[in-house]
Amino acid sequence: MKNCVFCKIVKGEIPCYKIYEDNDFLAFLDIAPFVKGHTQVIPKKHYRWVWSVPNIGQYFEVVKKITNRYQKVFGNDWVTSIVWGQMISHAHIQILPSPTKIDLEWQRNKLGKKEGKKLQQKLALK
């Protein structure tokens, strides 16, 4: 889609801190995270809704892989996932690792370049 920010990220027109990438999916750190490690997982092809992704099982396997990695890296079981689809009209699943239960009234902060790069190196699936 022409003006979709996530499509622009997939095309490399907008930089991101990649955590995972394969032929069909891309995961990257959110630039205004609710919590440390807040990650967006998207299909590379534009779909409006997560439920429209034809290989949805593979999509959730990718989310599971990333979630398992985050549980190990952060040393806790609490990793929340959210399927909203309201702010960006491109299918996306948000992963939110947290040491405790997350309050839905989060305060979002800007992800700095130094922290983004450090988290990318720590969290990326190789």
Buried (B, 14 or more C-beta within 10 A) or exposed (E): EEEBBBBBBBEEEEEBBBBBBEEBBBBBBBBEBBBBBBBBBBBBBBBEEBEEBEEBEEBBEBBEBBBEBBBEEBEEEBBBBBEEBEEBBBBBBBBBBBEEEBEEEEEEEEBEEEBBEEBBEEBBBE
